[in-house]
Structure formats: structure tokens, C-alpha cells
Amino acid sequence: MDNLKNKKIAIIGAGPGGLTLARLLQMDGFNVNVYERDANENARPKGATLDLHEESGLAALKEAGLMDAFMANYRPGADRTRIIDQHGKIVFEDNDTENREAFRPEIDRGPLQKILLDSLEKDTVIWNSHFASLQPNNGSWLIEFKNGNSAAADIVIAADGANSKIRPYITPIKPFYSGVTIVEGAVYSSATATPKMHALLNGGKIFAMGSEKSLIVSSKGDGSLVFYTGCNTTENWVKESNIDFSDKKQVIHWFKETFSDWDPIWLELFENASVAFVPRPQYCMPLDQNWETISNLTMLGDAAHLMPPYAGEGVNMAMLDALELGQCLKNNDFKNSHEAISAYEKQMLKRSSETADITMQSTKALHSANALNFLINIIGGE
């Protein structure tokens, strides 16, 4: 293969996928920069904890030589799961983390990001670089940012998430609406702010199901919790509902109305939420998506294969993409970058299509009348 180590590689987006790829490439002497729109690593709140799977997220960390750092930062016991019905009754508990066949450790997003950032060469990440446009430039690319800066790169990799601004340069294919909209909230100091829910959560995760709705609660290492409602709604429900999601009173009114047959215990979350609620309509890329490979432009993670979170695969897929793309770019059996990227995209599209299919089935099942049994069978049958 042409020596890609002499080429400048730009990764757009400093999420787990982009940072993992940067680490894997730097280990082999590649010239790589990561451009991130955030002003710094602490610019925005970090969402729920992540459970990493052995065959994907953990495999990437192993290849990156970061398992010791991971083991020092993960949260033992955070994968304890309680399945609870809408009346607050525990119907299934999965506390047997010692004897479980699959090791699926949980780690908060902040510590995972820090492990990856600390593994990179100094000044690899260029913060405050909000992507604006991409211009072809004699076989390479000129990247322009909203702050007026620009950068040249021979290969550009989009790791810029669900609303990727680079994806349209690769394909016009757009995601479809999954049928479910999430409303996200957070509670700080949950032990004192929401003592009943904190006790029920028990340092792990809650999956509550009933009347074709879901409520997922997740503890975090900093003593806070995050929660997500899931409801079957129209695609434009957020707009059509006229709810101001920064107004707690309006959101509580909506919750009481929509979850009227749920136990009042769940209301504790909404009454003590610390920040503005965030509505998130859930989208999925078509399962049969395909495009013509471009020799110097590709994508990974949600940019490539956005899907709802109801199979817990998002971050794992992104990190596995990074692992496989890194392996292809380093593989001297390929004649050039076009062959390497084509091989990566072929396997990534096949794998992500299968996962998206499972995810969509799960999304539908968890918001159906049989949700509790569906989930108990999945978790209990591991």
C-alpha cells in the first residue's frame, strides 16, 4: 500500500470512536489530528454510563493498550440491573455479576474520554473546531471551521455523531424515524434529592416498562443519575406538543398525563431533575444502506449507522469501527487507501445492518404490551 504514514489524517469528532481511532493510528506512527467543536473536554455534561462489550468496545481498548487504565476506572457493580413494572414492583433482578458469562463492565463517559485523551500525543485534539465545510484540494481536502480556521488533510474520517455534517459529502441517504421519542433528564446528588429512587437504583440500572412506555434510570459515579422516558409518538411530536422542555412545570404536567397509570414513585425523578429536559426523537439508518467508496473520506459510529439506544450497541459499534478501520488502514495487503476504506466499509455496513435490525426489533418490543417479558427473557437468558 502507498505509505499512509506520510499522509495527514483528520478525524472530525472527539467521541469514543474518533479518539480510539486516533490512538490506534498513532501507535503505528500515523500523522493524525482530531478536530472537536467543544471548547474543551469538560464543555458539556456527559450522559449515561456505557457498558462495553468484550467483542467490540473492550476489544478496541485491548488493541489500544488501555485495559489497565480501563480496569482502574470502571465501576464494578454498575451493571446490576433491576427490571421494574410501572407500579414500582421489582419483577427481575440481575445482581450476579460475578458468575455472568459475559463481562460487560460499565464506565462513565467522562473517565473513558479521559483515558483516551491521555493516551494521545500532546495537541492531537484541536478544540473549538466546529466543522463548517469540506473542499477538494488537489487529491486531498481543505477543512474549514466556523471559527475561521482551516486545515488540510489527505484523508478525512467523520466521527461527528448522529447529526454528522460530513456524511452528506459521502451519501445522501438519510435516517428514518424509529417511532419512539425519548425525554432525557438528570438528577444531581440523587441520594439526597431522590432517596426512594436512589435506593431502588442501588448503584446500577433500572428498566421500567408498562403501558407501551419505558423509563430507564442509570446511576453515575459522581453521585448523579440520568433517566430517559421512551414513548411511541409521531415524528414531529416534540414540536406538535408545544411543550417547553426547559420549563419543569410543563414537563411534569406532561409526565403526569402520559404516565397517569404509573406509580407516583417515578414522579420523584421529574420533580428533582437538575437541568433542562432534552427531547430526543430516535432515528435509524436504513438497514440496506450502501454507497460508493471514496478513497480519502469515510465515517464511523453514529455518523455511519445511527440507531436507537435500545440494544446498548452505540459506543461499542463506534469503537469496533475504529478498531476495524485502523486495521484496514495499517494493512499492507491493500494496494491503496481506496481498497483499505472499501474493505472497512463493506464489513462495517454488513455488521451495522444486522445490529440495527436487532435494535429496531428491541425498540418495538420494549414499547409494546409484552415489554417486561421480552426484557426478562433477554437479560435472564444471557
Secondary structure, DSSP 8 states (H G I E B T S, - for coil): ---GGGSEEEEE--SHHHHHHHHHHHTTT-EEEEE-SSSSTTSS---S-EE--TTTHHHHHHHTT-HHHHHHHS-TTTT-EEEEETTS-EEEEE--TTT-SS---EE-HHHHHHHHHHTS-TT-EE-S--EEEEEEETTEEEEEETTS-EEEESEEEE---TT-SSHHHH-----EEEEEEEEEEEESSHHHHSHHHHHHHTTSEEEEEETTEEEEEEE-TTS-EEEEEEEE--TTHHHHTT--TT-HHHHHHHHHHHTTTS-GGGHHHHHT--S--EEEEEEE--TT-----BTTEEE-THHHH---STTS-HHHHHHHHHHHHHHHHH-TTSSSHHHHHHHHHHHHHHHHHHHHHHHHHHHHHHTSTTHHHHHHHHHHT-
